[in-house]
C-alpha cells in the first residue's frame, strides 16, 4: 500500500514571488504488513504414481511356452487410488491374460502370454498404459517370439533289454510313441536285426501317440545263443525315429534228463543236483509223487525237461514211452497228461515178442529215447520203435507238441 503527503507552507510561500515559489513536496511511503514475506506462497505436492513391468524382456516359442510378466504400480506423494491398465501392441496370434486389469499400489498383477502354433517369429514391444483419473503413465517390455518347431514324435521301448531261454515262453516289451508340437499321425513300426531263431509277435504294427503296444519275443530251441541288439524303426511320412532293444538268448539252465542215465557215458550221475542229498533221500521224505496211466509196459527210462512251453504255458515235463509204441508228455509237477503221440503209422500194429518173454505181449518202444532241445524250432525226441509192418523205425517228435516226423 502506498500513499503520498503534500506539504504547503502558506505563510512563507505567500510572501515569495510566484516565480520562486517551491513546488509541493511529495513523500511516498510503502506500508508492509508485519510478519509477511515478499516471496510467492509455495504450492502443495501433487499425488502421482509410476508403472513398471518385470522382466523388461521375455521370449516364447509359439504353441509351446507361456512366459509371465509382472505389472506393478507405486504411489507417489500419498497416491493410493486404483489404476486401470490395458496392454497395447500385441501382435496377431499372441494372447495376454489378463489383457486389462485394475492395479492397486503395491499389489502386482501377473500377465501370462501365449502364442498360437501358427504365429511367425517376431520381436515386439508391448506397452502397458495405466490410467487413474486425469493421470496416465506407460511402461513397456519387449517380447521375442520364436516360431513353433514342426510336429514330430519319439518312440521308446520298455524294458530296454530281455533275456530269452530257447524253447521257453516269450518275453514282452512295450513300445510307446509320444507326439510333440501337435503330432497325431500313425507310426509304422518295423523290426530288424533279429537273431536267428528269435521271432516277434507281431513283427509289424501301427503305433499312435499315447497308445502303447506290446511285442512278444520268443527264442526257438535252435535260436542263436548270445547277445544282440534289435532295431525298432518308426516311420510316419518323412519322419523317422528308432529305439533299440537288447536281447540275450540262453539255453535252459534246469536239471534235464535227456538220455539214458543222464549222459553218454551212462554214469547215472546228475552233477547239477542241488536238492537231493543222502540225508533227505529216505522213506519219510522221498518217494512216489504220482501214479501215471499209460497204454503199455514201460521198459525205457522216463526222461525229463524243465521249463518247456506247451500251448503257451510253461511246464516241467516227464516223457514216457511204452511198448505199445506211444510217447506221453506229462506235467511232472501235477501229473496231468499234456499230449500223447503214437510211433505207429496208419494201420500198423506193434510187433509180437519174437519168443522173448521179457517183452510180452508186444514190442513197441523198448530203448530210452534221446532228447535234443536245440534241434529244430522246438527241439526233438529221437526214438526207436518196432511194428509188424516195419522191422525198425526211427522217428522223431517235438517235446513241445504231439506232431512227429520220421521214415
C-alpha positions as CSV (number, residue, x, y, z in Angstrom):
1,X,0.0,0.0,0.0
2,X,1.4,3.4,-0.9
3,X,0.3,7.0,0.0
4,X,1.7,10.5,-0.5
5,X,1.7,13.7,1.7
6,X,1.6,17.2,0.2
7,X,3.0,19.9,2.4
8,X,2.4,23.6,1.7
9,X,3.6,26.4,3.9
10,X,1.1,29.0,3.1
11,X,2.7,31.8,5.2
12,X,6.1,31.5,3.7
13,X,5.1,30.8,0.2
14,X,2.6,33.7,0.1
15,X,5.4,36.0,0.7
16,X,7.6,34.7,-2.1
17,X,7.3,35.7,-5.6
18,X,5.4,33.2,-7.8
19,X,8.5,32.5,-9.8
20,X,10.5,31.3,-6.9
21,X,7.7,29.6,-5.0
22,X,8.7,26.0,-4.3
23,X,6.6,23.1,-5.6
24,X,4.6,20.9,-3.5
25,X,6.8,18.4,-1.6
26,X,5.8,14.8,-2.0
27,X,6.7,11.9,0.2
28,X,6.0,8.3,-0.8
29,X,5.8,5.6,1.9
30,X,5.3,1.9,1.4
31,X,3.4,0.0,4.1
32,X,4.4,-3.6,4.5
33,X,2.4,-5.8,7.0
34,X,4.5,-7.1,9.8
35,X,5.3,-10.8,9.6
36,X,4.8,-11.3,5.9
37,X,7.3,-12.0,3.1
38,X,7.5,-10.5,-0.3
39,X,8.1,-14.1,-2.0
40,X,5.2,-16.0,-3.7
41,X,3.5,-18.7,-1.5
42,X,4.6,-22.5,-2.1
43,X,2.1,-24.9,-3.7
44,X,1.3,-28.4,-2.1
45,X,2.9,-31.6,-3.8
46,X,0.7,-33.5,-6.3
47,X,-0.2,-37.2,-5.8
48,X,1.0,-39.4,-8.6
49,X,2.0,-43.0,-9.5
50,X,4.6,-44.9,-11.5
51,X,4.1,-48.0,-13.6
52,X,6.6,-50.8,-14.2
53,X,6.8,-54.3,-15.9
54,X,9.2,-57.1,-14.8
55,X,11.1,-58.6,-16.6
56,X,11.8,-55.9,-19.2
57,X,12.3,-58.6,-21.9
58,X,10.9,-62.0,-22.4
59,X,10.7,-64.8,-25.0
60,X,8.3,-67.5,-26.0
61,X,8.1,-70.3,-28.6
62,X,4.8,-70.3,-30.4
63,X,2.5,-73.1,-29.2
64,X,4.9,-74.2,-26.5
65,X,5.9,-71.6,-23.9
66,X,3.7,-69.4,-21.6
67,X,6.1,-66.7,-20.1
68,X,4.8,-64.3,-17.4
69,X,5.3,-60.6,-16.8
70,X,4.5,-58.8,-13.6
71,X,3.0,-55.3,-13.7
72,X,3.3,-53.1,-10.6
73,X,2.2,-49.5,-9.7
74,X,3.8,-47.4,-7.0
75,X,2.1,-44.5,-5.3
76,X,3.9,-41.1,-5.1
77,X,3.1,-38.3,-2.7
78,X,0.4,-40.3,-0.9
79,X,-1.3,-41.7,-4.1
80,X,-3.4,-44.7,-3.2
81,X,-6.0,-44.9,-5.9
82,X,-6.7,-47.7,-8.3
83,X,-5.1,-47.7,-11.7
84,X,-6.7,-49.2,-14.8
85,X,-4.1,-50.9,-17.0
86,X,-4.5,-52.0,-20.6
87,X,-2.0,-53.7,-23.0
88,X,-1.2,-52.3,-26.4
89,X,0.9,-53.6,-29.3
90,X,0.1,-57.3,-29.0
91,X,0.7,-58.9,-32.5
92,X,-1.9,-61.1,-34.0
93,X,-2.0,-64.6,-32.5
94,X,-0.4,-63.6,-29.2
95,X,-2.7,-63.5,-26.2
96,X,-2.3,-61.8,-22.8
97,X,-4.3,-63.0,-19.8
98,X,-5.5,-60.7,-18.5
99,X,-5.2,-58.1,-21.3
100,X,-6.7,-55.4,-19.0
101,X,-6.9,-55.2,-15.2
102,X,-7.0,-52.9,-12.2
103,X,-3.8,-52.3,-10.2
104,X,-3.6,-51.0,-6.6
105,X,-0.2,-49.6,-5.4
106,X,2.0,-52.4,-4.1
107,X,-0.2,-55.2,-5.4
108,X,1.4,-56.7,-8.6
109,X,-0.6,-58.4,-11.3
110,X,0.9,-61.4,-13.3
111,X,0.2,-61.4,-17.0
112,X,0.6,-64.7,-18.9
113,X,1.5,-64.6,-22.6
114,X,0.8,-67.3,-25.1
115,X,1.2,-67.6,-28.9
116,X,-0.7,-69.8,-31.3
117,X,1.3,-72.5,-33.0
118,X,1.0,-70.7,-36.4
119,X,2.5,-67.4,-35.1
120,X,5.7,-66.5,-37.0
121,X,8.9,-65.4,-35.4
122,X,9.0,-61.7,-34.4
123,X,10.3,-59.2,-32.0
124,X,7.7,-56.9,-30.4
125,X,7.4,-54.1,-27.9
126,X,4.3,-54.4,-25.7
127,X,3.1,-51.3,-24.0
128,X,1.2,-51.1,-20.7
129,X,-1.0,-48.0,-20.3
130,X,-2.0,-47.1,-16.8
131,X,-4.8,-44.5,-16.1
132,X,-6.2,-43.1,-12.9
133,X,-8.5,-40.1,-13.3
134,X,-6.6,-37.5,-15.3
135,X,-3.2,-39.1,-14.6
136,X,-1.8,-41.5,-17.2
137,X,1.6,-43.3,-17.4
138,X,3.1,-46.0,-19.6
139,X,5.7,-48.7,-19.5
140,X,6.8,-51.4,-21.9
141,X,8.6,-54.7,-22.3
142,X,10.0,-56.5,-25.3
143,X,8.8,-59.9,-26.4
144,X,10.7,-62.2,-28.8
145,X,8.6,-64.9,-30.4
146,X,10.2,-68.0,-31.9
147,X,8.2,-69.9,-34.5
148,X,6.9,-73.3,-33.3
149,X,9.0,-76.4,-34.3
150,X,7.4,-78.8,-36.8
151,X,5.3,-81.7,-35.4
152,X,7.4,-84.7,-34.5
153,X,7.4,-87.9,-32.4
154,X,9.7,-90.2,-30.4
155,X,9.4,-93.9,-29.6
156,X,10.6,-95.7,-26.5
157,X,10.8,-99.4,-25.6
158,X,10.5,-100.8,-22.0
159,X,12.2,-102.7,-20.8
160,X,15.3,-101.9,-22.9
161,X,16.7,-105.5,-22.5
162,X,15.2,-109.0,-22.5
163,X,16.7,-112.4,-21.6
164,X,15.2,-115.3,-23.6
165,X,15.5,-119.0,-23.0
166,X,15.5,-121.3,-26.0
167,X,12.3,-123.2,-26.3
168,X,10.7,-121.4,-23.4
169,X,7.8,-118.9,-23.2
170,X,8.4,-115.5,-24.9
171,X,9.0,-112.2,-23.1
172,X,7.2,-108.9,-23.8
173,X,8.5,-105.4,-24.5
174,X,6.2,-102.4,-24.7
175,X,6.5,-99.7,-27.3
176,X,5.3,-96.2,-26.7
177,X,5.1,-93.2,-29.0
178,X,5.0,-89.6,-27.8
179,X,3.9,-86.8,-30.2
180,X,5.3,-83.3,-29.9
181,X,4.2,-80.0,-31.4
182,X,0.8,-81.3,-32.3
183,X,1.9,-84.6,-33.9
184,X,-1.0,-87.0,-34.1
185,X,-0.2,-89.3,-37.1
186,X,0.1,-93.1,-37.4
187,X,3.6,-94.5,-37.0
188,X,4.5,-97.7,-38.8
189,X,6.8,-99.9,-36.7
190,X,9.2,-102.5,-38.2
191,X,11.9,-104.7,-36.6
192,X,15.3,-105.6,-37.9
193,X,18.5,-107.4,-36.8
194,X,16.5,-110.2,-35.1
195,X,18.9,-113.0,-34.1
196,X,18.4,-116.3,-36.0
197,X,15.6,-118.3,-34.3
198,X,14.2,-115.3,-32.5
199,X,10.7,-114.2,-33.5
200,X,8.5,-111.2,-32.7
201,X,4.7,-111.2,-32.5
202,X,3.5,-109.0,-34.0
203,X,6.6,-108.3,-36.2
204,X,5.0,-105.1,-37.7
205,X,2.4,-102.8,-36.3
206,X,1.0,-99.3,-36.4
207,X,1.5,-97.1,-33.3
208,X,-0.2,-93.9,-32.3
209,X,0.8,-91.4,-29.7
210,X,-0.2,-92.3,-26.2
211,X,-1.4,-95.8,-27.1
212,X,1.4,-98.3,-26.1
213,X,1.5,-101.7,-27.7
214,X,3.4,-104.9,-26.6
215,X,5.5,-107.2,-28.7
216,X,6.3,-110.8,-27.6
217,X,9.8,-112.0,-28.4
218,X,10.5,-115.8,-28.4
219,X,13.6,-117.9,-29.0
220,X,13.2,-121.2,-30.7
221,X,15.0,-124.3,-29.5
222,X,17.7,-123.8,-32.1
223,X,18.0,-120.0,-31.8
224,X,21.4,-118.4,-31.9
225,X,22.9,-118.2,-28.4
226,X,24.3,-114.9,-27.2
227,X,23.6,-111.2,-27.0
228,X,22.4,-109.0,-29.9
229,X,20.6,-105.7,-30.4
230,X,17.2,-105.4,-32.2
231,X,16.4,-102.2,-34.1
232,X,12.9,-100.9,-33.8
233,X,12.1,-98.4,-36.5
234,X,9.2,-96.0,-36.5
235,X,8.2,-94.2,-39.7
236,X,5.5,-91.5,-40.3
237,X,5.7,-89.8,-43.6
238,X,9.1,-88.2,-43.8
239,X,9.7,-88.5,-40.1
240,X,11.7,-91.5,-38.8
241,X,12.9,-92.4,-35.4
242,X,14.2,-95.6,-33.8
243,X,14.7,-97.4,-30.5
244,X,17.0,-100.3,-29.5
245,X,16.2,-103.5,-27.6
246,X,19.0,-105.7,-26.3
247,X,18.3,-109.4,-26.5
248,X,20.2,-112.2,-24.7
249,X,19.4,-115.8,-25.7
250,X,20.5,-118.7,-23.5
251,X,19.8,-122.4,-23.2
252,X,17.7,-123.6,-20.3
253,X,19.5,-124.0,-17.0
254,X,17.2,-126.6,-15.4
255,X,18.2,-130.2,-14.5
256,X,17.3,-132.0,-17.7
257,X,17.5,-135.8,-18.1
258,X,17.8,-136.1,-21.9
259,X,19.3,-139.6,-22.3
260,X,19.7,-142.9,-20.5
261,X,21.5,-142.4,-17.2
262,X,22.0,-138.7,-17.8
263,X,25.0,-138.8,-20.2
264,X,26.6,-140.7,-23.0
265,X,28.9,-142.4,-20.5
266,X,25.8,-143.8,-18.8
267,X,27.1,-142.7,-15.4
268,X,23.7,-142.1,-13.9
269,X,25.2,-139.1,-12.1
270,X,23.4,-135.7,-12.1
271,X,26.2,-133.3,-11.4
272,X,23.7,-130.4,-11.2
273,X,21.6,-131.8,-8.4
274,X,21.1,-129.3,-5.7
275,X,18.1,-130.6,-3.7
276,X,18.5,-134.3,-3.2
277,X,21.1,-135.4,-0.6
278,X,21.8,-138.7,1.2
279,X,20.2,-137.1,4.3
280,X,16.8,-136.3,2.7
281,X,16.5,-139.4,0.4
282,X,14.8,-141.6,2.8
283,X,11.5,-143.4,3.3
284,X,9.9,-140.4,5.2
285,X,10.8,-137.6,2.8
286,X,11.4,-139.3,-0.6
287,X,9.0,-141.4,-2.5
288,X,6.3,-141.7,-5.1
289,X,4.7,-138.5,-6.3
290,X,2.2,-139.7,-8.9
291,X,0.9,-142.8,-10.5
292,X,0.5,-142.2,-14.2
293,X,-1.6,-144.4,-16.5
294,X,-0.2,-145.4,-19.9
295,X,-1.3,-147.9,-22.6
296,X,1.5,-150.4,-22.3
297,X,4.6,-151.7,-20.4
298,X,7.3,-149.2,-19.8
299,X,10.8,-150.6,-20.3
300,X,12.6,-147.4,-21.2
301,X,13.8,-144.8,-18.7
302,X,11.5,-141.8,-18.5
303,X,13.2,-138.5,-19.5
304,X,12.7,-135.0,-18.1
305,X,12.9,-131.4,-19.3
306,X,12.3,-128.3,-17.3
307,X,10.6,-125.1,-18.5
308,X,9.0,-126.4,-21.7
309,X,6.4,-124.2,-23.4
310,X,3.3,-126.2,-24.4
311,X,0.2,-124.4,-25.7
312,X,1.5,-121.1,-24.3
313,X,2.2,-122.4,-20.8
314,X,5.5,-123.4,-19.2
315,X,5.8,-126.9,-17.7
316,X,8.3,-129.2,-16.3
317,X,7.7,-132.3,-18.4
318,X,8.1,-136.0,-17.9
319,X,8.4,-138.0,-21.2
320,X,7.3,-141.7,-21.1
321,X,7.4,-144.3,-23.9
322,X,5.6,-147.6,-23.9
323,X,5.9,-151.0,-25.6
324,X,2.6,-150.1,-27.3
325,X,4.5,-147.6,-29.4
326,X,3.2,-144.5,-27.6
327,X,5.0,-141.4,-26.4
328,X,3.5,-139.4,-23.5
329,X,4.2,-136.0,-22.1
330,X,3.1,-135.4,-18.5
331,X,3.3,-132.4,-16.3
332,X,6.0,-133.5,-13.8
333,X,4.5,-131.4,-11.0
334,X,0.8,-132.4,-11.1
335,X,0.8,-135.5,-13.3
336,X,-1.6,-134.0,-16.0
337,X,-1.2,-135.5,-19.5
338,X,-0.1,-132.8,-21.8
339,X,0.0,-134.8,-25.0
340,X,0.3,-138.3,-26.5
341,X,1.5,-139.5,-29.9
342,X,2.0,-142.9,-31.4
343,X,5.0,-144.1,-33.3
344,X,2.8,-146.4,-35.3
345,X,1.7,-145.4,-38.7
346,X,-1.8,-145.8,-40.1
347,X,-3.0,-149.5,-39.9
348,X,0.3,-150.5,-38.2
349,X,0.4,-152.8,-35.1
350,X,3.1,-153.4,-32.6
351,X,5.4,-156.3,-33.0
352,X,4.9,-159.6,-31.1
353,X,7.6,-160.7,-28.7
354,X,9.5,-162.9,-31.1
355,X,9.8,-165.5,-28.4
356,X,11.3,-163.1,-25.9
357,X,9.3,-163.4,-22.7
358,X,10.8,-160.1,-21.3
359,X,8.7,-158.1,-23.8
360,X,5.4,-160.0,-23.6
361,X,2.9,-159.4,-25.1
362,X,4.2,-156.7,-27.6
363,X,7.3,-154.8,-28.6
364,X,6.9,-151.1,-29.4
365,X,9.5,-148.7,-28.0
366,X,12.0,-150.5,-25.8
367,X,15.1,-148.4,-25.6
368,X,15.3,-145.0,-23.8
369,X,14.8,-142.0,-26.3
370,X,17.2,-139.2,-26.7
371,X,16.1,-135.5,-26.4
372,X,17.9,-132.6,-28.2
373,X,16.5,-129.3,-27.0
374,X,18.5,-127.5,-29.7
375,X,17.2,-129.5,-32.6
376,X,14.7,-127.6,-34.9
377,X,12.3,-124.9,-33.7
378,X,11.0,-126.8,-30.6
379,X,13.7,-129.4,-30.0
380,X,13.3,-133.1,-30.9
381,X,12.9,-136.6,-29.2
382,X,14.5,-139.5,-31.1
383,X,13.0,-142.9,-30.6
384,X,13.4,-146.4,-32.0
385,X,10.0,-148.2,-32.5
386,X,9.1,-151.7,-33.8
387,X,6.0,-152.9,-35.5
388,X,4.9,-155.9,-37.6
389,X,4.9,-153.8,-40.7
390,X,8.5,-152.5,-40.3
391,X,11.4,-154.2,-38.7
392,X,12.6,-150.9,-37.3
393,X,11.6,-147.2,-37.5
394,X,13.4,-144.2,-36.2
395,X,11.0,-141.2,-36.0
396,X,11.5,-138.0,-34.1
397,X,8.9,-135.9,-32.4
398,X,8.9,-132.5,-30.8
399,X,9.0,-132.4,-27.0
400,X,6.6,-129.4,-27.2
401,X,3.9,-131.0,-29.4
402,X,2.3,-134.2,-30.4
403,X,3.4,-134.0,-34.1
404,X,6.0,-136.4,-35.2
405,X,8.3,-136.9,-38.2
406,X,10.1,-140.0,-39.4
407,X,10.7,-142.6,-42.1
